[in-house]
Every structure is written in C-alpha cells, then in structure tokens.
Amino acid sequence: MLANDKLNLVQDLVKEFSRDEIIWTNGYLTGLLNRTQEEQPKEIPTISNIKPTIIYGTETGNAKKLANQLNGIFKKNKIQSKAIDAFQYPLDKIEKEEFLILIFSTQGDGDLPENAQKFYENLSNLDIKLTKTQFAVFGLGDTSYPFFCKSGEDIDQLFEKLGASRVLNLVKSDVDFQETAEDWFNNVLKIIQSNSSVTQTELPKTTGKTAQKKSFQGRVKHKVILNDRGSNKETYHVEIEVDEKVDYEPGDALGIYPKNNLEEVSTIAQFLNAESRSVELENKNISVLSKKILDQLSTYLNVEIAETKIDLIDLFVKYYSEESSLTFDILLDILHPNPPRLYSISSSNEAHDNEIHLTVNLHTFFVDDKHKKGLCSSYIADFEENKEIDFYIHKNKNFKLPAEDQSVIMIGPGTGIAPFRSFLSHRDASGGDGKNWLFFGEQHFVSDFYYQTEIQEWLSTGVLTKLDTAFSRDQKQKIYVQDRIQEQGKELFKWLNDGAYLYICGQRNNMSLDVEKALIKIISKELEIDQIAAENYLEELEQSGRYQKDVY
C-alpha cells in the first residue's frame, strides 16, 4: 500500500495518460518488480558437516528398509551418509564416528537379530570410550512378544555405557512402524542440519505408537490335508468361522498363541514332583530355550549345558538330578510365555463371508534321531474341529495389493501360496482389471499342487493371467521357482517395466535369496547393466513399494 502523498502523486501522473500509455506503464513496473526479485540473494540450504553412519540389525528386512529410507532422505538433503549391516560394520572405525544412527529389531526372547549378535558382543568387549560420538536408536518390535524392543534397549544402553552422547530418546516401535519412523527421521534430520551438539534434555521425547491387537474367538469349522497320498509334506487348509466382523485385508496375518502338549508338560512336571500343577506350564515356552534361560537352568541344575538348541524335556532327561536346587516355582519364573506364531491369511473378506482361512505346513524335524514337531503347526494340526480358538489379526501394511488396475507378479512356493490365494480371491470378487501372474512350486505335481482346482478356475475365467509352476522332484534335475523366473525373464521384466508390482512369500532361506539372485540377473541382462546397478534397481522398486516381501 502507498502512503497518501505518493498515491496522490501517482494519480496526478496517470490521469492524463492514454489507455496504451497505462498498459505500457503497467508492463514497465512489472519488469522492475521481477528484476528486483532476481537480485535478491537466494537462500542457500544448510549443508551439514556431520556425516552420519546408519547401522542396522535385521531379521526380516524391516530395519534395513528403514535404514535405506533414512539414507535416501540424507542424500536428498545433501548430507553425506552411509547405511551398513551390523554384521559388516568394521568396529576398528567406531571411535572415529561422530554421529551414529542405530536401527535394530528384536527376535524371540528379546534376542538381537542374527546379523547383529557379533557386533554387540564384540563391541561390548572393547575397551574404548566414544565420548566424541553422538547417537540415536530406533527399536523395532512387536508388543505381542514379552520382550518388546529389547534389542533396541540393549544397544541404547551399550552406547551410553561406552560414553557416547544420546541425542534422541530410544524409540520403541510396534509392527505399524512407518509413521513413527518418519517422525523420528524428521527429528534426526533437524539435529544434523543444525550442525550442533544437542543435549538430550533439549529434545522432546519421541514415543512409538503401539498397535491395539484385539483378540477374537472363532470356531475351527473345517480342516483338511491338502497333500495327496505319497507326499512328503503334511499341509493343512484350515477354516475358522467367526460370528463377528473381523477386519482384515489381503496380505494380513493371523496370530495364534499356541498351547503346549499336555503329555509333554506332565512329563516335565513329574521331574519336579509337581504333576498336579502341570497345566501351569501349558502356556510357557518349553520348546525354544534362549541362551539366557539355558544359563539360568545350568546354575540351578549345577551342570554345564553344552547344547545351544534343546527343548526342556530333552534337557531334563539329560541333565536333571534330584540333587539340583531347581523347583517347580523357580522353573515357572525362569520360563517365558509362548510367543505368538503368525500365519498368512489365505482367504478374502470379499469372497469368504465370516471366515478366515489358513494354509499351515506341519513342521517336522529330527534332533539326535528323535522325531520332533513344530509347536504351533502341530497345535493347529491336532486342533479339534468345531472347537473354539483364540486369535488376533496382524496388520501387514508392507504387503498389500495395489490399485485394482495395477498388475501383480506373485512368487509363492509351498505355503507361500497363502496370501496369493487371498489376493486372487479378492480380485476375483472385486472384478479388478489388473493382470495377475503366479509362480508356484512344491515337490510333486500330483500330490503337492495346493488349491489346484481354484487356480485352474481362475486361469479359465481370466482372473489369473499367467501361471508358472515348478515341481522340483518330478524330474531327475530339480527345478525351482527361481529357474522358472529366469526362463520367463524377458516377459517378467516387461511386466515390471510396465509398472507391475512384485511379491515374494515363503521361506527366507534359501528360496527368497535365490529368487532375488534370479531377479537381479534378469534386470542386469535386460537393462545391460552390472550387478550392483541391478541390485540398486531392485532396491528402488522396494523403496517405492513395488517390490514387497513376506518371508520367514
């Protein structure tokens, strides 16, 4: 706005102007304004001198995913950073680090991921002081388990003990971690961009959101073995009927807290003359004993336990004596609750009203020539039909169908077929336009082709656009899904190049790793790039949400 005297001056000046002169004056003034703006010094973004290192410990890949996301944010903000697996980190360089960001998940009974255990042990034994190092820790966990984010706590405490300066409070994040992580990323970025040492007391506390896991009860309506005679497998299709609406989506999982076999807990209780109390062991973890529990039992039994993997019955048979100081009450205190087991849901709300389906392989193995069964898979296999079962829904936001018009490639050998049966059931019921390509594999076509009738029906109706199968034992040379993927490499890459979403479900070792190797070879060949560039291409697909994995 002009002052009155200047306004009067302008009005006196232009009142005698013609229309063309007014238009020219308007253009002249606009040009002056633009020139003035160009001459203003532009704001130069702050370039931090801090070069952070992100170290991650991961079992399922979530910590690695977050580490790469944060590393990408740093790069966009002109911050020199690197992300590295804890297993590969050279500890002889840690005293030179000025800013460490540690992202760690928790496994089992509060254990560190396998790739991070040596990192923690070796760092704990170093005689060093990290007084020049700032650090922040992000913990990944699941509140369904008794030791929520214990690895994050251990890492956080270790760096404090070594004299490093904590710049953000430890964040413990539940399974829905993405939003919490993004808030934390912003806080970390602000600290680094400020180029200054920030004390913990100056920072607001950051708390992770925990998922509300509502418990449901359903009835096991139907249970059938999917394998035919002569199969080496025992895979169950289980249908759970519910009276209330259960909110789940394709890609979600169902969580079950298994109960121990009554004969087994009775045998354990007999050792301690407490058979009448054996039911108190029904929900205790007697099958997978952590190193901490083995150390405690070793003390009470007054023996050296050589095994690192042994269940409680075998341990008692080998080591228990009446001279030990172990009592039934002490045992109850030592043992942890059975953690839940997650199974990918193989049904769809749109196609299966008031039902939830599971595809469960009975896990069997041998220990010292003794035939053993997996706790939860045998619990489900032995579960009586028409009996009530408790469960909860585990939301998996990182394994979701895209828009209905987007194409998908699904790689799911064995019970990895489960979420893809859900995907295809959903798309069949909803009438989506996207193309669907399934890779499935097992041992034998005749005995192990799970959901064969449904799959063939989807092929005939066009719901399933393309199917490739690999039955490894039907010929002299074993053929796996990764072999079929390479055979179809050119077309598979064309689907990817056209925007298809790629999914893998099943065993992490060795299947998913071998499939990734095959994908990298295809990308390298089709784009005529080297392996590292192909790995980066696949990594970018994952970061954009177009490559999703549910491996275990």
N, C-alpha and C positions, 0 to 999 in steps of 0.2 A: 504494500500500500504506500502511495506517495503522500508526503506532507502537503498541507493545503496550498502553501505558496508555490511548490513545484507543480502541483496539479493545475493550478491556475495558469502557470507558465505554459504547460503543455497544451491546455485547452485554447489559449490565445494563439499558440503557434499553429495548430492544425485547423482552426475554424475557417481559414481561408483556403485550405488545401482542396484540390480536386479529388475525385474518387481514386484515380490512378496514382496520385501522389500519396494518398493514405496507404494504398496497397504496397507501394514501394517502401514507405517508411516502416511498415509492419515487417517486411522481409529484412530490411536493414537491421532493425532492433533484434529480430530473431537470430540473425547471423552473429551479432555482437554477443548475445547470450551464450550461444553454442561455443564461440571461441573462448569465452571466459571460463566455461566449464572444462574445456580441454586443457586449459592452462593450469587448472587446479592440480596440485600434486596428488597422484593416486595413492590409495592406502596400500602399503606393502605388507603382505601377510607375514606374520611372525614365523621365522624358521628356527626351530628349536635346535640347540646344540646337543641335547640329550639324544643318545642313540640306544633306545630300549631293546632288550632281548626278551622274547616271549618263549618260555619253556613250558611244554605241555606233557602231561601224563594221561594216557588214554587207553581204554579197553575196547570201546565200541566205536570210537572215532569222533565223539561229540566234542571232546576237549581240543582235538586237532582242528576241527571245523571252526570253533570259536577263535583259536589262535590265528588261523589264517584270515578270518574275518577282521580281527583287530589289526593284523599286519597290513591288510589292504587299506584300512582306514588311515593308518600311519602314512602309508605311501602316498595316498591322495592328499595328505596334509604336509607333504614334503619333509617327513620325519624318517630318518634312516633307521630301519629296524630289521629284525630277522626273527623268524619263528623256527624252533628246533625241538625235536623229540627229546624227552629227558634221557632216553637210552643213548642218544648220540651226543649229548652235550659234553664237551671236554672240561672237566672240573678244574683242570690246572689254569683255566682262564677266568674262573669265577671271581677272584679277588679284583679283577680289572673292570668288572661290570659296574656301571653307575646306576642303572635302572633295570630291575628285573620284574617281569610280569609272569606269574606262575598260575597256570590253569590246570587243575588236577581233578580227576574223577575218583570215586570211591567204589571199591568192589567188595562183595561178600561181607565178611565180618569186619568191615572197616579197613580193609587192606588197600594198599596202593595198587594201581594198575601194574601189570607185569613189567611193562616197559619202563616203569619209574622206580622199581624197588631198589635196583643197584645204585641209581642216582641218590636216593635218600640214604641208603646205608653208607655209601662211600663218603657222602658229604657230612654225615653225622660223625664220621671217624676222623675228619680232617681237623688239624689244629690251626684254624685260621680265624681271622676277625674281619667281618665285612662292614666295617664302620663307614666306608665310603659308598656303600650301596644302598639305594632305596628300593623298596619292593612293595608289591601288591599281589594278593592271592584271590583267585576266583575258584570256589569249590563246586563241583557238580555231584549231585547225589539223588537219592530217592527216599522220601520220607516213609515209604513202606518198609524200609530196612532199619534195623535197630541202630546202626552207626552212621547216621546221616552226615555226609560230607566229612567223615573222619580223616580222610587223606588230606583234604584242604586244611583242616585244623593242624595236622601234624606238620605239614610244610610251613604253614604260617608260624607256628611255634619254633620250628627249627631255625628259620631265618632271623627271628627275634633273638633267639639264643646265640646266634653267631654274630650279633651286633649290628645287623642291618636295620635301616630305618623304615618302619612301616608308614606308607603314605596314604593308604586306604584300609579301612577295616576289612577283615575277611568277609567275603560274601558267600553264603551257602545257598545254592540254587537247586530247586526241585526239578522234576522232569520237564516242566514248562519253563525252560531257562532263557529263551531267546530275548524276551522283553527285559528281563533282569540284566542279562548280559549287555544289551545295548545301552542301558542306563549307566552301567559300570564302565563300558568303553568310553562314554562321553566324559565321565569323571576323570578317568586315566588320561584322556587326551588333553583336557583342560590343565591338568597338573604339568604335563610335559611341555605344553605350549607356553606355560607361564615361565618356563626356564628358571624356576626357583625351587629351592628345597621347601617342602611344605610339611609341617608337623602334623601328626595325626589329630591333635586336638582342634586344628583349624578346619577339619573336614567334617561334613555331615556324615552320619552313619548310613551305610547302604545296606538294606536288608533284602534278601531274595524272597520272592513270592513262593509259597508252598501250595502245591495242588491239593484241593479238597477231594479226597478219594472216598466217595460214597460207597458203602457196602450194599450189595444186593443179594438176594437169595432166589435161586431158581431150582427147577426140578430136571434131573437128567432124564429126558424123555426117551432118548434113543442113543444107542451106542453100537457101532459095528466096525469090524476089522476091514479095512479097505483092500488088503492084500489077498490074493488068491492062494490056493494050495501050492506048495513048493517054494514059497517066498522065504527069503532070509530075514524079512522085516515083519514087524507087527505094528501097523499104523492104524490108529483109531479115528473114525469120524464120530464126533460127539455132538449131540444136540441138546441144548439147555433151554427149557421153556420157562418164560418169566410172565408174571401176572401184571407187572407194572411196566411202563415205558422206560426202556434203558437207552440212553442217548449214546450211541457210538457211530463212528464213521468208518468206511473202508480204510484200512491201514492201522486202526487201533488194535490194542491187545487186551486180553482178559487176564487178570491177575488172580491167582489161587494160592492160599496158604495151605500147603499140604500137611496132613497128619501122619505121624509115624505108624508103622505096622504094630498092632497090639502085641503080637508074639515077640517082636524084637524088643519092645520096651519092657515087657515082662521078663525077658531073659536078662536084660541089664539090671533091672531092679532086684532080681534074685541074687546077683553077686553081692549086693549090699543089704541083703535080708530085708527088703522093703517091697516085696511083690504086691502087697495090698495097696501100695501107692504108685504103682507103675503108670497109671493113667496121667499122672503129673508130668510124665515125660513125653506125652503124646504130641505136644507142640514144640518140643525142644529139638535143636539141631544136633542130631547124633550121627549124621552121615558125612558131613564135611567139617572136619575139625581144623580150625586155624592154628597157626604156629603158636599164638599166644595161649590158646586153650591147651594145646599139647604140652607146652612148658609148665602150665599150672598142674596138669594131671601128672606130669613127670615128678613134680615136687611132692604131691600128696601120695603117689604110689611108690615114691622113693626108688625110681628106676630111670634109666636113660632110654628114652624112646627114640629109636633110630629112624622110624618112618616119618616122612613129611606128609603123606596122604594115607590115612587109615580111618575107618569108621569106629564108633565107640564099642560095638560088640567085639570086633576083631582085636581091638586094643585091650579090652578086659580079658578076653580069652588068653592073650599072650602075656600080659603084664600084671594082672590083678593078683594080689595075695591078701589074705586076711590080716596080715601084719601092717597093711597100709593104713594111713590116717584118713583116708577118704570116706566120707559118709554120704548118705543119700541127699541130705540137705546141702552139703557143700557142693555136690555134683549139680544140683538144681541151680545154685548160684553161679557156678562156672559156665554152664551151658547157655548159649544164646537161643532166642526163639528161631524157629524155622523161618527163613526169609521167603517171600512170595516167589512164585515162578510165573513168568509171563508167556502167554501163547497167542500168536497172531490170530485174530478172528477171521474165520473163513466164510462168514455169511454177510448179508447186507440187510439193513433195516427196510430198505425199499422192496426187497424180494422175499424176505423171511420174517413175517409178522410174529412179534413176541417170541422170537427165537434167537439164540446165539450159537453158532457152530464153531467147533474147534477141530483141528487136524493134529493129532498127537502121536508121535512115534515113541513106542516103549523103548527106553534107553537101557541097553544091557551091556555088561562088560565083565571082565574077569580080574580078580585080584588074588594072586597066589593060587591060581587054578580054581578059585571059588567063583561061582556064577552070581553076579550082583545085578540089581535093577535100580534105575534112577528113582529117586524118592517120589517126585511129583508125577512123573509119567506112569509109574506103577500105581500111585494113588488114584489117578484118573482111570487107568485100565481096569482096576479092580472095583471101581465105584459102582454101586448097585443102581440099576435103572429105577426110576420113579422115586428116588431118594433126593432130599434137598441138599443143595451145595451152595456154599457162600463164595462170593467173588466180588471183584471190583473192576472197573474199566480203566485201563491205562491209555490215556490220550497220547497219540504219537503225531505231533504236528510236523515232524520231519519226514513223514512217509504218507503223503496224501495225493489223491488223484488231482490232476489239473482241471481246467475248464473242460466242459463236455465235448467241445470241438477240437481239443488237442489230442494228438496221437500218443500212444504209450507203448514202450517195449518193456516186457516183464520177463525177468530171468529168475526162475524159482524151481530148482530141482528138489526132490524129496518133499518134506513138509514145508519147504519154501513156497509151495503152491498156494498155501493157505490164504495170504492176503490177496493173491491174484484171483482166486475164486470169488473173494469178496468184491474186488474191482469189477470183474466181468459180470457178476450178478447185479451189481449196482448199475452198470452201463446198459445191461440188457433191460432192466426195469425202467430206467430213466430215458432210454432212447437217445443216448448221446451220439454225436456224429463222428467223434474221433476214431481213428483206426487203432486196432489193438493187436499186438504181436506177442505171442507167448513162447518162451523157451522152457521146456520141462524135461527133467531127466530122473531116472532111477535105475535099478539094476536090470529088471526084465520087463519087456512089453506085456507079456501075458499075465503076470502076477502083480505088477507094481505100477500100473498106469492109473494113478489116483484120479477119480472123477472123470474117467474116460467118456462115459455116456454124455455127461453135461458138456464137456469140451467139444465133443463131436457135434452136439446140437448147436452150440454157439458158432461153430465153423459153418454149419449148414445154413444158419439164419443170417450170417454175416456179422454177428456181434464180435466174433473173433476173426480178424482179417487174415492172420497168418499164424501157423503153428510149426515149431521145430522141436523134435524130441531126440533124446539121447539115452538109450538103454545100454548101459556100459557092459553088461555081461552077456549080451545076446550074440556076440561075435568074438572071435579069438582076440582081436586087439580092442581094448577098452575104448569106448567113445563117451566123452562127457559133454556137458552143455558148452563149455568153452571151445570145444572142437567145432560144434555146430555154429557157434557165433563167428568163428574165423571163416568157416565155409560161406557164411552169409555176409561177410564183411562189407562188401560194396553196397549192398542194399541197406544194411543196417546203418551205415554211415549216411546214406542218402536220407533215411528217416530222421536221423539226428540233425542233419544239415537243414532239413525242412521244419525243424522245431519240435520233434518228438521228445517226450520225457522218458528217461531210462530208470528202471528199478531193478534192484537185486534183493532177494530174500533167501536166507538159508544159512548154512554153516560158514562162519568167517574163515576158518582154516579147514581145508585148503581152498574150498570152492570159490569164495568171493575174491580171494587173492589171485587165483588162476584166471577168473573171468576178467578181472581188471587188467591183467597182463595181456589177455587177448584183445581187449578193447583198445589198449594203448598201441598194440601192433597195428590194428585196423586204422586208427586215427593217423598214426605215423605214415602208413602206406598211402592212404587216400589223400592226405594233405601234402605228402612228400616232405615231411619234417622229421627231425630226430626225436629220440625217445623222450628227452627232457621236455621238449616243446609239446609233445603229445600228452605227457603227464600234466603239463600246465593247462592244456585244453580241457582235459577231463576234470581237473580241479576247478576250472572256471564254470563248467557245467554244474558241478556240485554246489559251488557258491551261489549260482543263480537259481538253484532249486530244481534244475532239470536232470540231476542225477541223484537219486535217493537210495539209501541202503538200510535194510533191516536185517542185520547179520548177528549171529550169536555163537 
